[in-house]
Amino acid sequence: MINHSTNFKNFAWLKITSIISVISGMFSASLAFAGENDFGVASEWQIDTQAPATDMMSNMISFHNLLLWVTGLTVLFVGVLLLIVIFKYNTKSNPIPAKFTHNTFIENVWTVLPIMILVIIAIPSFDLLYKQRVIPTPEMTIKITGNQWYWSYEYADQDEISFDSIMIPENEITGDQIRLLSVDNEMVVPVDTTVRIVVTSNPEDVIHAWTIPSFGVKIDAIPGRLNEAWFKANRKGVYYGQCSELCGRDHAYMPIAVRVVSKEDFAKWVEEAKVKYASSPITNVIKVAAL
């Protein structure tokens, strides 16, 4: 006689072990892929974060990986307990239910263990929040204004430099430019330099969000309000982002491009930019006192 109950249990446990193997593989792949993807831009089939270009983003990725393991193991542990209860303590397997009402040891465990997990999460979390909010002494300040549907940049330390940054249309893309990400005028900053950004939106506009994943920066641009953040890029290259706040019809067409160059090349760019942008100031100038 075929024991369907036993066959079903064997089939179920086979599926469970397969799922666990897949989850373990995903964790391993996540760790293996970390740092291998291209800097500054997402790649096809990417399942991990973009490679970090700042120490802040490196800290965020480390915290993300910690949370991934903590939450993943918690879900796995709870799932296994539920399956044990389902298969072991059902009417057929245990027709006579247990009579106990409490267990002091188990109650202590499920009280202390979650507290310990929260402490493990809280310590690096508060440390990361502190580092994000406390801005070191900036070496330069850039004011960023969101508009429908482009960005404007003003270099507070260089009065002559201000410009709009607009996405290059798809039919004008050439060479190594990237569809939906390349812009006509990139924001340029020197490597290993603490940059403070002051972000707002045009007074007659809507809310936008300036985001560069590789920098670990995402900050809202709100009309009539100044928000500030900072970054210190430790690797040269071009880093891309996009507006991360739904802002209307062309929300998907207002990318962000930041070029990180050597300090010598930045000094040269400043001199060239003073000439290039002297006759083409930004179209929506918002003066802010005491940047």
Backbone hydrogen bonds in HBPLUS format (Angstrom, degrees):
<---DONOR---> <-ACCEPTOR-->    atom                        ^
c    i                          cat <-CA-CA->   ^        H-A-AA   ^      H-
h    n   atom  resd res      DA  || num        DHA   H-A  angle D-A-AA Bond
n    s   type  num  typ     dist DA aas  dist angle  dist       angle   num
A0007-ASN N   A0003-ASN O   3.10 MM   4  6.41 164.7  2.13 152.7 157.2     1
A0008-PHE N   A0004-HIS O   2.88 MM   4  6.01 156.9  1.93 147.0 153.3     2
A0009-LYS N   A0005-SER O   3.00 MM   4  6.24 156.9  2.05 145.4 151.6     3
A0010-ASN N   A0006-THR O   2.91 MM   4  6.18 163.0  1.94 153.9 158.3     4
A0011-PHE N   A0007-ASN O   2.90 MM   4  6.10 158.8  1.94 147.7 153.9     5
A0012-ALA N   A0008-PHE O   2.82 MM   4  6.02 157.4  1.87 148.6 155.2     6
A0013-TRP N   A0009-LYS O   2.89 MM   4  6.13 167.4  1.91 155.6 158.2     7
A0014-LEU N   A0010-ASN O   2.95 MM   4  6.10 148.2  2.06 142.4 151.5     8
A0015-LYS N   A0011-PHE O   3.02 MM   4  6.31 155.4  2.08 147.1 153.1     9
A0016-ILE N   A0012-ALA O   2.89 MM   4  6.19 153.9  1.96 148.5 156.6    10
A0017-THR N   A0013-TRP O   2.93 MM   4  6.14 164.7  1.96 149.1 152.0    11
A0018-SER N   A0014-LEU O   3.04 MM   4  6.23 147.4  2.15 140.3 149.6    12
A0019-ILE N   A0015-LYS O   2.91 MM   4  6.20 155.7  1.97 149.7 155.7    13
A0020-ILE N   A0016-ILE O   2.92 MM   4  6.23 159.5  1.97 152.4 158.1    14
A0021-SER N   A0017-THR O   2.97 MM   4  6.15 153.0  2.04 141.4 148.5    15
A0022-VAL N   A0018-SER O   2.97 MM   4  6.29 152.9  2.05 146.5 153.8    16
A0023-ILE N   A0019-ILE O   2.90 MM   4  6.21 162.1  1.93 154.1 158.6    17
A0024-SER N   A0020-ILE O   2.89 MM   4  6.11 162.6  1.92 150.9 155.7    18
A0025-GLY N   A0021-SER O   2.90 MM   4  6.09 151.1  1.98 142.5 150.9    19
A0026-MET N   A0022-VAL O   2.90 MM   4  6.23 148.0  2.01 147.7 156.4    20
A0027-PHE N   A0023-ILE O   3.00 MM   4  6.34 158.2  2.04 152.4 157.7    21
A0028-SER N   A0024-SER O   2.95 MM   4  6.20 164.0  1.97 150.0 154.5    22
A0029-ALA N   A0025-GLY O   2.80 MM   4  5.97 155.6  1.86 146.0 153.4    23
A0030-SER N   A0026-MET O   2.85 MM   4  6.00 155.1  1.91 146.7 153.5    24
A0031-LEU N   A0027-PHE O   3.07 MM   4  6.38 158.3  2.12 149.9 154.7    25
A0032-ALA N   A0028-SER O   2.86 MM   4  6.04 151.7  1.94 144.9 154.0    26
A0033-PHE N   A0029-ALA O   2.78 MM   4  5.87 156.7  1.83 153.4 158.1    27
A0034-ALA N   A0030-SER O   3.22 MM   4  6.19 130.3  2.48 134.5 145.5    28
A0036-GLU N   A0033-PHE O   2.91 MM   3  5.31 167.9  1.93 135.1 136.8    29
A0240-TYR N   A0040-GLY O   2.80 MM 200  5.52 168.3  1.81 143.3 145.6    30
A0046-GLN N   A0043-SER O   3.27 MM   3  5.53 140.8  2.43 134.9 129.2    31
A0053-ALA N   A0214-SER O   2.89 MM 161  5.37 159.6  1.93 148.6 141.9    32
A0234-ASN N   A0053-ALA O   2.80 MM 181  5.75 165.9  1.82 159.7 164.5    33
A0058-SER N   A0054-THR O   3.16 MM   4  6.48 153.3  2.24 143.8 151.3    34
A0059-ASN N   A0055-ASP O   2.96 MM   4  6.27 152.5  2.04 148.0 154.7    35
A0060-MET N   A0056-MET O   2.93 MM   4  6.26 150.5  2.02 145.8 154.8    36
A0061-ILE N   A0057-MET O   2.89 MM   4  6.13 154.7  1.95 150.2 156.2    37
A0062-SER N   A0058-SER O   3.02 MM   4  6.25 156.1  2.08 144.8 151.3    38
A0063-PHE N   A0059-ASN O   2.96 MM   4  6.20 156.7  2.02 146.3 152.5    39
A0064-HIS N   A0060-MET O   2.83 MM   4  6.03 153.3  1.90 144.2 152.5    40
A0065-ASN N   A0061-ILE O   2.86 MM   4  6.11 158.6  1.91 150.5 155.3    41
A0066-LEU N   A0062-SER O   3.00 MM   4  6.26 151.2  2.09 142.8 150.8    42
A0067-LEU N   A0063-PHE O   2.93 MM   4  6.22 164.7  1.95 153.4 156.7    43
A0068-LEU N   A0064-HIS O   2.85 MM   4  6.07 150.7  1.93 146.8 155.9    44
A0069-TRP N   A0065-ASN O   3.11 MM   4  6.34 157.5  2.16 146.3 150.2    45
A0070-VAL N   A0066-LEU O   2.96 MM   4  6.22 166.8  1.98 154.5 158.7    46
A0071-THR N   A0067-LEU O   2.84 MM   4  5.85 171.4  1.85 154.1 156.4    47
A0072-GLY N   A0068-LEU O   2.88 MM   4  5.69 149.6  1.97 134.5 144.6    48
A0073-LEU N   A0069-TRP O   2.91 MM   4  5.87 166.8  1.93 146.2 150.0    49
A0074-THR N   A0070-VAL O   3.00 MM   4  6.10 149.7  2.10 141.1 150.3    50
A0075-VAL N   A0071-THR O   2.91 MM   4  6.09 166.5  1.93 151.8 154.6    51
A0076-LEU N   A0072-GLY O   2.96 MM   4  6.13 158.5  2.00 145.7 152.3    52
A0077-PHE N   A0073-LEU O   2.82 MM   4  5.93 158.1  1.86 145.1 151.0    53
A0078-VAL N   A0074-THR O   2.95 MM   4  6.16 170.3  1.96 155.6 157.8    54
A0079-GLY N   A0075-VAL O   2.86 MM   4  5.94 157.4  1.91 145.5 152.8    55
A0080-VAL N   A0076-LEU O   2.92 MM   4  6.10 158.3  1.97 148.8 154.0    56
A0081-LEU N   A0077-PHE O   3.04 MM   4  6.30 160.5  2.08 148.8 154.1    57
A0082-LEU N   A0078-VAL O   2.97 MM   4  6.22 158.8  2.01 150.7 156.2    58
A0083-LEU N   A0079-GLY O   2.99 MM   4  6.25 157.6  2.04 148.1 154.2    59
A0084-ILE N   A0080-VAL O   2.90 MM   4  6.14 156.3  1.95 151.4 158.0    60
A0085-VAL N   A0081-LEU O   2.99 MM   4  6.24 162.1  2.02 150.5 154.9    61
A0086-ILE N   A0082-LEU O   2.86 MM   4  6.09 158.5  1.91 148.4 155.0    62
A0087-PHE N   A0083-LEU O   2.93 MM   4  6.09 166.9  1.95 153.8 156.0    63
A0088-LYS N   A0084-ILE O   2.77 MM   4  5.54 156.1  1.82 148.3 156.0    64
A0089-TYR N   A0085-VAL O   3.03 MM   4  5.07 146.6  2.15 121.5 131.5    65
A0094-ASN N   A0090-ASN O   2.86 MM   4  5.78 162.4  1.89 157.8 163.4    66
A0107-GLU N   A0103-ASN O   2.96 MM   4  6.14 163.1  1.99 158.7 164.2    67
A0108-ASN N   A0104-THR O   2.93 MM   4  6.13 151.3  2.02 147.1 154.5    68
A0109-VAL N   A0105-PHE O   2.94 MM   4  6.24 156.1  1.99 149.9 157.0    69
A0110-TRP N   A0106-ILE O   2.92 MM   4  6.21 168.4  1.93 158.4 159.7    70
A0111-THR N   A0108-ASN O   3.22 MM   3  5.14 147.2  2.33  95.6 105.2    71
A0112-VAL N   A0108-ASN O   2.83 MM   4  5.98 172.3  1.83 158.7 160.6    72
A0113-LEU N   A0109-VAL O   2.88 MM   4  5.65 163.9  1.91 152.1 157.6    73
A0116-MET N   A0112-VAL O   2.93 MM   4  6.23 157.4  1.98 156.6 163.2    74
A0117-ILE N   A0113-LEU O   2.95 MM   4  6.24 156.5  2.01 152.4 159.2    75
A0118-LEU N   A0114-PRO O   2.92 MM   4  6.14 159.1  1.96 148.4 153.5    76
A0119-VAL N   A0115-ILE O   2.96 MM   4  6.22 152.3  2.04 147.6 155.3    77
A0120-ILE N   A0116-MET O   2.95 MM   4  6.20 158.9  2.00 148.3 154.0    78
A0121-ILE N   A0117-ILE O   3.02 MM   4  6.32 147.1  2.13 144.6 153.5    79
A0122-ALA N   A0118-LEU O   2.74 MM   4  5.86 155.2  1.80 147.0 154.9    80
A0123-ILE N   A0119-VAL O   3.14 MM   4  6.17 169.1  2.15 156.8 156.0    81
A0125-SER N   A0121-ILE O   3.24 MM   4  6.19 145.7  2.37 142.5 152.4    82
A0126-PHE N   A0122-ALA O   2.88 MM   4  6.00 168.7  1.89 164.5 163.3    83
A0127-ASP N   A0123-ILE O   3.21 MM   4  6.34 159.0  2.25 146.4 152.6    84
A0128-LEU N   A0124-PRO O   2.95 MM   4  6.04 154.5  2.02 141.9 148.0    85
A0129-LEU N   A0125-SER O   2.96 MM   4  6.22 160.4  2.00 150.6 156.2    86
A0130-TYR N   A0126-PHE O   2.96 MM   4  6.11 158.0  2.01 147.2 152.7    87
A0131-LYS N   A0127-ASP O   3.12 MM   4  6.37 161.3  2.16 145.6 150.2    88
A0132-GLN N   A0128-LEU O   2.99 MM   4  6.21 146.4  2.11 146.7 156.1    89
A0133-ARG N   A0129-LEU O   3.03 MM   4  6.19 157.3  2.08 150.9 156.0    90
A0134-VAL N   A0130-TYR O   2.97 MM   4  5.92 160.4  2.01 157.0 160.9    91
A0139-GLU N   A0194-THR O   2.89 MM  55  5.36 161.1  1.93 142.8 149.2    92
A0196-ARG N   A0140-MET O   2.94 MM  56  6.30 170.6  1.95 163.4 163.1    93
A0156-ALA N   A0141-THR O   3.05 MM  15  5.58 137.5  2.24 140.3 151.5    94
A0142-ILE N   A0196-ARG O   2.92 MM  54  6.38 157.0  1.97 160.9 168.6    95
A0198-VAL N   A0142-ILE O   2.94 MM  56  6.27 158.8  1.99 147.4 153.5    96
A0143-LYS N   A0154-GLU O   2.77 MM  11  5.00 165.5  1.79 157.2 157.1    97
A0154-GLU N   A0143-LYS O   2.86 MM  11  5.00 150.3  1.95 147.9 154.4    98
A0144-ILE N   A0198-VAL O   2.78 MM  54  6.03 163.6  1.81 153.1 158.0    99
A0200-THR N   A0144-ILE O   2.95 MM  56  6.39 154.3  2.02 162.2 170.5   100
A0145-THR N   A0152-SER O   2.89 MM   7  5.01 162.6  1.92 144.3 149.2   101
A0152-SER N   A0145-THR O   2.89 MM   7  5.01 152.5  1.96 146.4 154.0   102
A0146-GLY N   A0200-THR O   2.93 MM  54  6.38 155.6  1.99 138.4 144.8   103
A0202-ASN N   A0146-GLY O   3.10 MM  56  6.25 163.2  2.13 169.2 164.1   104
A0147-ASN N   A0150-TYR O   2.90 MM   3  5.25 148.9  2.00 176.2 172.4   105
A0150-TYR N   A0147-ASN O   2.91 MM   3  5.25 144.3  2.03 114.3 123.2   106
A0151-TRP N   A0165-SER O   3.20 MM  14  5.18 169.4  2.22 148.2 147.3   107
A0165-SER N   A0151-TRP O   2.65 MM  14  5.18 153.8  1.71 166.8 166.9   108
A0153-TYR N   A0163-PHE O   2.83 MM  10  5.51 167.0  1.85 167.2 171.0   109
A0163-PHE N   A0153-TYR O   2.96 MM  10  5.51 151.0  2.05 148.7 158.1   110
A0155-TYR N   A0161-ILE O   3.16 MM   6  5.77 172.0  2.17 157.4 159.7   111
A0158-GLN N   A0155-TYR O   2.88 MM   3  5.17 156.1  1.93 111.6 119.7   112
A0161-ILE N   A0158-GLN O   3.01 MM   3  5.68 168.0  2.02 125.9 129.8   113
A0184-ASP N   A0166-ILE O   2.91 MM  18  5.75 153.3  1.98 154.1 160.2   114
A0168-ILE N   A0182-SER O   3.03 MM  14  5.96 169.4  2.04 141.4 141.3   115
A0172-GLU N   A0169-PRO O   2.92 MM   3  5.39 161.6  1.95 117.3 123.0   116
A0173-ILE N   A0170-GLU O   3.39 MM   3  5.44 170.7  2.40 106.5 109.1   117
A0177-GLN N   A0174-THR O   3.02 MM   3  5.74 162.9  2.05 143.9 147.7   118
A0181-LEU N   A0178-ILE O   3.14 MM   3  5.44 163.5  2.17 126.8 128.7   119
A0182-SER N   A0178-ILE O   2.99 MM   4  5.23 168.3  2.00 154.0 150.2   120
A0187-MET N   A0257-ALA O   3.03 MM  70  6.28 159.5  2.07 166.8 160.2   121
A0259-ARG N   A0187-MET O   2.71 MM  72  6.10 159.6  1.75 162.1 169.0   122
A0189-VAL N   A0259-ARG O   2.99 MM  70  6.38 159.7  2.03 158.9 163.2   123
A0261-VAL N   A0189-VAL O   3.00 MM  72  6.38 160.3  2.04 157.2 163.4   124
A0191-VAL N   A0261-VAL O   2.73 MM  70  5.68 139.2  1.89 164.7 168.0   125
A0192-ASP N   A0233-ALA O   2.72 MM  41  5.61 162.7  1.75 174.6 178.1   126
A0195-VAL N   A0231-PHE O   2.91 MM  36  5.52 178.2  1.92 170.4 170.0   127
A0231-PHE N   A0195-VAL O   3.08 MM  36  5.52 148.1  2.18 144.7 154.6   128
A0197-ILE N   A0229-ALA O   2.93 MM  32  5.45 166.1  1.95 142.2 146.8   129
A0229-ALA N   A0197-ILE O   3.04 MM  32  5.45 151.7  2.13 148.5 157.1   130
A0199-VAL N   A0227-ASN O   2.66 MM  28  5.14 168.6  1.67 164.6 166.0   131
A0227-ASN N   A0199-VAL O   2.94 MM  28  5.14 170.5  1.95 151.2 154.3   132
A0205-ASP N   A0202-ASN O   2.81 MM   3  4.97 157.5  1.86 125.0 124.7   133
A0208-HIS N   A0221-ALA O   2.93 MM  13  4.87 161.9  1.97 140.0 145.6   134
A0221-ALA N   A0208-HIS O   2.74 MM  13  4.87 174.1  1.74 127.3 128.5   135
A0244-SER N   A0209-ALA O   3.11 MM  35  4.95 152.7  2.19 122.2 130.6   136
A0210-TRP N   A0219-ILE O   2.86 MM   9  5.43 147.0  1.97 166.7 156.7   137
A0219-ILE N   A0210-TRP O   3.00 MM   9  5.43 158.9  2.05 144.3 150.2   138
A0212-ILE N   A0217-VAL O   2.98 MM   5  5.48 156.9  2.03 149.7 156.0   139
A0215-PHE N   A0212-ILE O   3.02 MM   3  5.49 144.0  2.15 114.3 124.7   140
A0217-VAL N   A0212-ILE O   3.43 MM   5  5.48 172.7  2.43 141.9 140.9   141
A0216-GLY N   A0213-PRO O   3.05 MM   3  5.09 142.0  2.20 100.2 111.5   142
A0225-ARG N   A0222-ILE O   3.13 MM   3  5.49 152.5  2.21 139.9 136.2   143
A0237-GLY N   A0260-VAL O   3.08 MM  23  5.25 156.8  2.13 132.6 137.2   144
A0260-VAL N   A0237-GLY O   2.76 MM  23  5.25 173.0  1.76 167.8 167.2   145
A0239-TYR N   A0258-VAL O   2.80 MM  19  5.18 167.7  1.81 151.0 154.2   146
A0258-VAL N   A0239-TYR O   2.85 MM  19  5.18 164.8  1.88 152.8 158.1   147
A0241-GLY N   A0256-ILE O   2.86 MM  15  4.79 146.4  1.97 139.2 140.8   148
A0256-ILE N   A0241-GLY O   2.79 MM  15  4.79 157.5  1.84 133.9 129.2   149
A0251-HIS N   A0248-GLY O   3.21 MM   3  5.44 153.0  2.28 124.0 120.2   150
A0253-TYR N   A0250-ASP O   2.90 MM   3  5.21 161.5  1.93 115.5 120.7   151
A0266-PHE N   A0262-SER O   2.87 MM   4  6.12 147.7  1.97 148.1 158.2   152
A0267-ALA N   A0263-LYS O   3.09 MM   4  6.27 154.9  2.15 141.4 146.7   153
A0268-LYS N   A0264-GLU O   3.20 MM   4  6.54 152.7  2.27 143.8 150.9   154
A0269-TRP N   A0265-ASP O   2.87 MM   4  6.12 155.0  1.94 145.2 152.6   155
A0270-VAL N   A0266-PHE O   2.87 MM   4  6.15 155.0  1.94 153.4 159.4   156
A0271-GLU N   A0267-ALA O   3.35 MM   4  6.64 159.9  2.39 143.8 147.2   157
A0272-GLU N   A0268-LYS O   3.08 MM   4  6.39 158.7  2.12 150.0 156.2   158
A0273-ALA N   A0269-TRP O   2.66 MM   4  5.80 156.6  1.72 155.6 163.0   159
A0274-LYS N   A0270-VAL O   3.00 MM   4  6.16 150.0  2.09 148.2 154.6   160
A0275-VAL N   A0272-GLU O   3.20 MM   3  5.42 128.9  2.47  99.2 111.5   161
A0276-LYS N   A0272-GLU O   2.88 MM   4  6.11 166.3  1.90 152.5 157.1   162
A0277-TYR N   A0273-ALA O   2.86 MM   4  5.69 172.4  1.86 150.5 152.3   163
A0280-SER N   A0277-TYR O   3.27 MM   3  4.98 154.5  2.34  94.7 102.3   164
